[in-house]
Amino acid sequence: MTIGEFSQATRLSLKALRIYHEEGLLVPESVDPHTGYRKYGDESFTRAASITALKELGFSVKEMTSILASCKDDGDLAGFLEKRLAAVEKELAGMNRIRNSIKFLLETQRIPAMEKAMHITIQIIPPATILGIRYRGRYDECGAHFSTLFRTVGRFVTGAPFCLYHEPAEEDGTADIEACVTLRKALTVSGMNCRVLEERKCVTAVWKGPYEGLGEAYRQLFEYINANQLESNGPIQEVYLKGPGMIIPRNPKRFLTEIRISVK
């Protein structure tokens, strides 16, 4: 068969056949020394069927060459198949991380912006299933923990990420912080704490602007609490409705942070 006829019979493109010839994967039975025309026969046709099957499993030209050189029948394929399966599982894990990141971006973009940055209200926050990573460190370290959370359970997350501040910061700037996400259902994850954050009464407000300005937001909130003879209790929650952006940087003036202070 000519290369055109062989391409039609095997469903392998002319380009692929030329590459396979150059790489030594599928060498025609003869090549005319004057015209360079390739001629294929029965042995090539049988080998082409094996190449097609291996190609569908995602093997590279180099891998297929090695397999066909060392394997006499399907019984010899086990080692190559196990290696390919491990590679596929790694690829799937990478695609799942990308999928979760995309879902997170879509989820956060659906959260409505607040026009009034410091409209203080008292709200009853309903219970929610949360997953947290608790650490002692700086405020700016929470981003790395959010990344870990979304890589691990991104497809189960709903809403914006948040931090719980269990204690005030020490003189060295470190605090008892828990980076958290809200889950659609309870999960067991090693090194992370999944639990229900119970219903609570909170003084809340949304701060619009850079994180460096949150001190002013807290000043106004605590003034409100004292003026209304309330008492704060439990960890303070910061919900990052709109932050720096994961792909396109957002102007810090457009950051939206909801602060929730539990009161009684």
Stockholm file with secondary structure:
# STOCKHOLM 1.0

chainA/1-264         MTIGEFSQATRLSLKALRIYHEEGLLVPESVDPHTGYRKYGDESFTRAASITALKELGFSVKEMTSILASCKDDGDLAGFLEKRLAAVEKELAGMNRIRNSIKFLLETQRIPAMEKAMHITIQIIPPATILGIRYRGRYDECGAHFSTLFRTVGRFVTGAPFCLYHEPAEEDGTADIEACVTLRKALTVSGMNCRVLEERKCVTAVWKGPYEGLGEAYRQLFEYINANQLESNGPIQEVYLKGPGMIIPRNPKRFLTEIRISVK
#=GR chainA/1-264 SS CBHHHHHHHHTCCHHHHHHHHHHTSSCCSEECTTTCCEECCHHHHHHHHHHHHHHHTTCCHHHHHHHHHHCSSGGGCHHHHHHHHHHHHHHHHHHHHHHHHHHHHHHHHTSCCCSCTTCCEEEEECCEEEEEEEEEECGGGHHHHHHHHHHHHGGGEEEEEEEEECSCCCTTSCEEEEEEEEESSCCCCTTSEEEEECCEEEEEEEEESCGGGHHHHHHHHHHHHHHTTCCEEEEEEEEEEECSCSSSCCCGGGCEEEEEEEEC
#=GC SS_cons         CBHHHHHHHHTCCHHHHHHHHHHTSSCCSEECTTTCCEECCHHHHHHHHHHHHHHHTTCCHHHHHHHHHHCSSGGGCHHHHHHHHHHHHHHHHHHHHHHHHHHHHHHHHTSCCCSCTTCCEEEEECCEEEEEEEEEECGGGHHHHHHHHHHHHGGGEEEEEEEEECSCCCTTSCEEEEEEEEESSCCCCTTSEEEEECCEEEEEEEEESCGGGHHHHHHHHHHHHHHTTCCEEEEEEEEEEECSCSSSCCCGGGCEEEEEEEEC
//
